[in-house]
Amino acid sequence: MGVYDRDYYRSDRSGPWFGFSGSGQVVKWLIGLNVVIFIAQSMTITPPTPGPITEWLELDVGKVLHGQIWRLITYAFLHASFNHILWNMLFLFWFGKDVEEIYGSREFLAFYLTSALAGGLGFVICNRLGVPGDYCLGASAAVMACLVLCALHDPRRTILLFFVLPIPIWFFVLFMIIPDAYALLMALRYSGQSEGALGTSTAVAAHVSGAAFAYGYYRGGWRIMRTLNQFRAWQKRATGPRLRVYREEPVSAPTFSSRAPVAEADEQMEAKVDAVLEKVARQGQDSLTETEKQILLRASEVYRRRRT
């Protein structure tokens, strides 16, 4: 039984506006960041160019191949139009909030960014295989990953298509993915043709890659933060100082220093030996402790050395 099967978890989430309250702090921060960047994009457009922010952050395959790898993630915070960002952010809020509740804020953020990275890598790889399109921007790959993961956790959930028609979420996921997957297959089959000839200019490779990553994440039981922690621990062990074997030096029996005054040493030794011998006379040799036996042994050695 999954968490969504429990009575106390079920709630009325069939409407499109169920998520505009409660938790989901990372989702809200992501939406805010996307909106701020979109406003900055709009204010810095310099026709006929898209503006410096878009040029710095968009997924440009040629520039990525020349080392600007940050574009594999930053493209997911750019949008081409108001409708583009509106629907992406709505879908992120509706479905990303549930994913964040399931996995926690840190793991959700890692999942979201890795989904964007998977979408970017998929776009670049498909471009090198002949799929048309050298530029990509938008949060669709990461948002698609959130939608797929949410559907995998709660396939019986009902949503309102076009805010009117109630349908299962799994059907909606297929409705979104199948056209993109078909378009990508056609693009790979007829690689080298223009986008117009293929009938689409959408970055379907990024969408399909994001969805595929979410499926693998769910089926494989992956946890990104756990993997990062394991890597840090391994790196710390690999780069840390080598351990040295510590061997405790054997404790030798204390000896009397020959430099000590002979008279003082004699007095101390004789006092201890007298006390031990007196005990032997009263209680017998078997009553001696190990320390007392050592006193007699050391005394005999001292006397023997003196005679020689």
Secondary structure, 3 states (H helix, E strand, C coil): CCHHHCCCCCCCCCCCCCCCCCCCHHHHHHHHHHHHHHHHHHHCCECCECCHHHHHHCEEHHHHHCCCCCHHHHHHHCCCCHHHHHHHHHHHHHHHHHHHHHHCHHHHHHHHHHHHHHHHHHHHHHHHCCCCCCEECCCHHHHHHHHHHHHHHCCCCEEEECCCEEEEHHHHHHHHHHHHHHHHHHHHHCCCCCHHHHCCCCCHHHHHHHHHHHHHHHHHCCCHHHHHHHHHHHHHHHHCCCCCCCCCCCCCCCCCCCCCCHHHHHHHHHHHHHHHHHHHHHHCHHHCCHHHHHHHHHHHHHHHHHHC
